[in-house]
């Protein structure tokens, strides 16, 4: 599974982090900092929850 975060679309709500802190990293202002990369199989459900929590839909999971 691969995750991609559109940092330009992120507005700093930090909802992804609140839903899945084991997957998402945010800065001091709430902006997602992970960019893109592969996610371990055991974190797939958490990654999807975090992506679903994003009001801007800035997180794409493939």
N, CA, C and O atoms as a DFTB+ gen file, in Angstrom:
248 C
 N C O
     1  1       0.834      -1.169       0.000
     2  2       0.000       0.000       0.000
     3  2       0.888       1.245       0.000
     4  3       1.922       1.297       0.666
     5  1       0.457       2.227      -0.756
     6  2       1.218       3.482      -0.866
     7  2       0.317       4.649      -0.483
     8  3      -0.876       4.660      -0.784
     9  1       0.907       5.617       0.179
    10  2       0.184       6.813       0.598
    11  2       0.861       8.037      -0.006
    12  3       2.087       8.122      -0.068
    13  1       0.036       8.982      -0.451
    14  2       0.555      10.243      -0.980
    15  2      -0.262      11.378      -0.386
    16  3      -1.492      11.351      -0.407
    17  1       0.436      12.375       0.145
    18  2      -0.213      13.533       0.742
    19  2       0.055      14.748      -0.136
    20  3       1.203      15.083      -0.427
    21  1      -1.011      15.391      -0.544
    22  2      -0.896      16.633      -1.304
    23  2      -0.722      17.750      -0.288
    24  3      -1.702      18.242       0.272
    25  1       0.508      18.149      -0.052
    26  2       0.795      19.163       0.966
    27  2       0.203      20.521       0.616
    28  3      -0.059      21.329       1.508
    29  1      -0.012      20.783      -0.668
    30  2      -0.633      22.047      -1.073
    31  2      -2.108      22.087      -0.688
    32  3      -2.656      23.158      -0.425
    33  1      -2.747      20.927      -0.654
    34  2      -4.169      20.853      -0.301
    35  2      -4.391      20.801       1.208
    36  3      -5.477      21.134       1.683
    37  1      -3.382      20.389       1.961
    38  2      -3.495      20.289       3.419
    39  2      -3.648      21.684       4.019
    40  3      -2.879      22.593       3.706
    41  1      -4.656      21.842       4.890
    42  2      -4.879      23.146       5.519
    43  2      -4.626      23.124       7.020
    44  3      -4.935      24.093       7.714
    45  1      -4.065      22.024       7.528
    46  2      -3.609      21.996       8.909
    47  2      -4.648      21.662       9.962
    48  3      -4.494      22.050      11.120
    49  1      -5.701      20.951       9.588
    50  2      -6.699      20.550      10.582
    51  2      -6.177      19.474      11.534
    52  3      -6.659      19.352      12.660
    53  1      -5.194      18.696      11.084
    54  2      -4.576      17.603      11.851
    55  2      -5.535      16.462      12.151
    56  3      -5.291      15.679      13.069
    57  1      -6.606      16.356      11.403
    58  2      -7.564      15.268      11.629
    59  2      -6.979      13.915      11.283
    60  3      -7.314      12.913      11.914
    61  1      -6.105      13.875      10.284
    62  2      -5.445      12.607       9.935
    63  2      -4.642      12.098      11.127
    64  3      -4.692      10.915      11.462
    65  1      -3.916      12.988      11.752
    66  2      -3.088      12.639      12.907
    67  2      -3.954      12.213      14.088
    68  3      -3.620      11.255      14.785
    69  1      -5.047      12.905      14.318
    70  2      -5.935      12.535      15.422
    71  2      -6.545      11.156      15.213
    72  3      -6.764      10.419      16.174
    73  1      -6.820      10.803      13.951
    74  2      -7.411       9.503      13.642
    75  2      -6.379       8.385      13.626
    76  3      -6.704       7.241      13.946
    77  1      -5.139       8.699      13.258
    78  2      -4.119       7.659      13.108
    79  2      -2.725       8.213      13.389
    80  3      -1.933       8.374      12.460
    81  1      -2.413       8.504      14.642
    82  2      -1.099       9.074      14.959
    83  2       0.074       8.127      14.676
    84  3       1.219       8.565      14.567
    85  1      -0.218       6.850      14.559
    86  2       0.832       5.893      14.249
    87  2       1.259       5.947      12.785
    88  3       2.291       5.384      12.418
    89  1       0.477       6.617      11.954
    90  2       0.767       6.715      10.523
    91  2       1.207       8.123      10.124
    92  3       2.197       8.292       9.411
    93  1       0.471       9.124      10.584
    94  2       0.669      10.489      10.114
    95  2       1.524      11.303      11.069
    96  3       1.446      11.153      12.289
    97  1       2.338      12.162      10.487
    98  2       3.187      13.080      11.243
    99  2       2.773      14.495      10.861
   100  3       2.554      14.789       9.686
   101  1       2.670      15.359      11.847
   102  2       2.294      16.740      11.567
   103  2       3.338      17.686      12.152
   104  3       4.109      17.318      13.038
   105  1       3.343      18.910      11.635
   106  2       4.246      19.916      12.189
   107  2       3.555      20.655      13.335
   108  3       2.450      20.285      13.731
   109  1       4.179      21.665      13.854
   110  2       3.637      22.408      14.993
   111  2       2.345      23.159      14.666
   112  3       1.647      23.617      15.569
   113  1       2.033      23.283      13.395
   114  2       0.843      24.014      12.978
   115  2      -0.272      23.094      12.496
   116  3      -1.325      23.568      12.068
   117  1      -0.050      21.774      12.561
   118  2      -1.067      20.804      12.176
   119  2      -0.993      20.311      10.753
   120  3      -1.843      19.530      10.325
   121  1       0.020      20.755       9.999
   122  2       0.155      20.333       8.605
   123  2       0.830      18.972       8.502
   124  3       1.808      18.689       9.193
   125  1       0.288      18.139       7.625
   126  2       0.818      16.801       7.415
   127  2       2.222      16.883       6.828
   128  3       2.460      17.661       5.904
   129  1       3.148      16.094       7.349
   130  2       4.542      16.150       6.936
   131  2       5.071      14.879       6.288
   132  3       6.266      14.800       6.002
   133  1       4.229      13.887       6.049
   134  2       4.801      12.630       5.563
   135  2       5.059      12.580       4.067
   136  3       5.880      11.776       3.625
   137  1       4.405      13.388       3.286
   138  2       4.643      13.367       1.846
   139  2       4.098      12.110       1.213
   140  3       2.883      11.951       1.100
   141  1       4.977      11.206       0.795
   142  2       4.524       9.954       0.195
   143  2       5.435       8.822       0.624
   144  3       6.569       9.037       1.053
   145  1       4.915       7.618       0.499
   146  2       5.702       6.446       0.839
   147  2       4.846       5.219       1.018
   148  3       3.619       5.277       0.932
   149  1       5.500       4.123       1.266
   150  2       4.812       2.854       1.476
   151  2       4.395       2.720       2.928
   152  3       5.087       3.186       3.834
   153  1       3.256       2.079       3.138
   154  2       2.717       1.851       4.475
   155  2       2.719       0.351       4.736
   156  3       2.324      -0.434       3.875
   157  1       3.159      -0.041       5.909
   158  2       3.172      -1.455       6.290
   159  2       1.744      -1.995       6.340
   160  3       0.806      -1.265       6.661
   161  1       1.592      -3.259       6.025
   162  2       0.276      -3.895       5.963
   163  2      -0.507      -3.731       7.258
   164  3      -1.724      -3.551       7.225
   165  1       0.168      -3.791       8.389
   166  2      -0.540      -3.684       9.670
   167  2      -1.059      -2.267       9.955
   168  3      -1.842      -2.074      10.885
   169  1      -0.634      -1.291       9.172
   170  2      -1.083       0.089       9.363
   171  2      -2.095       0.549       8.312
   172  3      -2.505       1.709       8.316
   173  1      -2.500      -0.353       7.412
   174  2      -3.407       0.018       6.332
   175  2      -4.736       0.567       6.844
   176  3      -5.202       1.600       6.364
   177  1      -5.341      -0.102       7.796
   178  2      -6.632       0.354       8.309
   179  2      -6.512       1.734       8.943
   180  3      -7.363       2.595       8.719
   181  1      -5.472       1.948       9.725
   182  2      -5.257       3.250      10.349
   183  2      -5.016       4.323       9.290
   184  3      -5.527       5.435       9.414
   185  1      -4.248       4.006       8.255
   186  2      -3.980       4.970       7.188
   187  2      -5.268       5.370       6.489
   188  3      -5.456       6.543       6.164
   189  1      -6.148       4.425       6.256
   190  2      -7.432       4.713       5.615
   191  2      -8.312       5.589       6.511
   192  3      -8.991       6.493       6.025
   193  1      -8.300       5.320       7.804
   194  2      -9.080       6.143       8.742
   195  2      -8.584       7.589       8.731
   196  3      -9.380       8.528       8.715
   197  1      -7.283       7.752       8.739
   198  2      -6.720       9.096       8.695
   199  2      -7.057       9.816       7.405
   200  3      -7.378      11.005       7.417
   201  1      -6.984       9.101       6.291
   202  2      -7.313       9.696       4.997
   203  2      -8.787      10.095       4.949
   204  3      -9.130      11.155       4.426
   205  1      -9.646       9.256       5.486
   206  2     -11.083       9.551       5.488
   207  2     -11.405      10.752       6.372
   208  3     -12.402      11.436       6.141
   209  1     -10.584      11.015       7.369
   210  2     -10.819      12.134       8.286
   211  2     -10.420      13.482       7.689
   212  3     -10.791      14.526       8.226
   213  1      -9.680      13.476       6.603
   214  2      -9.194      14.720       5.997
   215  2     -10.331      15.433       5.258
   216  3     -10.858      14.896       4.284
   217  1     -10.719      16.643       5.708
   218  2     -11.814      17.349       5.036
   219  2     -11.455      17.838       3.635
   220  3     -12.349      18.080       2.824
   221  1     -10.174      17.987       3.338
   222  2      -9.740      18.445       2.018
   223  2      -9.478      17.289       1.062
   224  3      -9.230      17.509      -0.124
   225  1      -9.530      16.064       1.565
   226  2      -9.202      14.870       0.765
   227  2      -7.798      15.011       0.171
   228  3      -7.574      14.725      -1.005
   229  1      -6.872      15.451       0.999
   230  2      -5.497      15.678       0.560
   231  2      -4.653      14.416       0.614
   232  3      -3.483      14.443       0.232
   233  1      -5.226      13.304       1.084
   234  2      -4.473      12.068       1.248
   235  2      -5.009      11.026       0.285
   236  3      -6.204      10.728       0.286
   237  1      -4.125      10.470      -0.543
   238  2      -4.483       9.435      -1.510
   239  2      -3.814       8.142      -1.106
   240  3      -2.610       8.110      -0.851
   241  1      -4.592       7.077      -1.046
   242  2      -4.065       5.763      -0.690
   243  2      -4.294       4.821      -1.860
   244  3      -5.397       4.739      -2.400
   245  1      -3.245       4.114      -2.244
   246  2      -3.331       3.178      -3.396
   247  2      -2.858       1.813      -3.011
   248  3      -2.857       0.903      -3.840
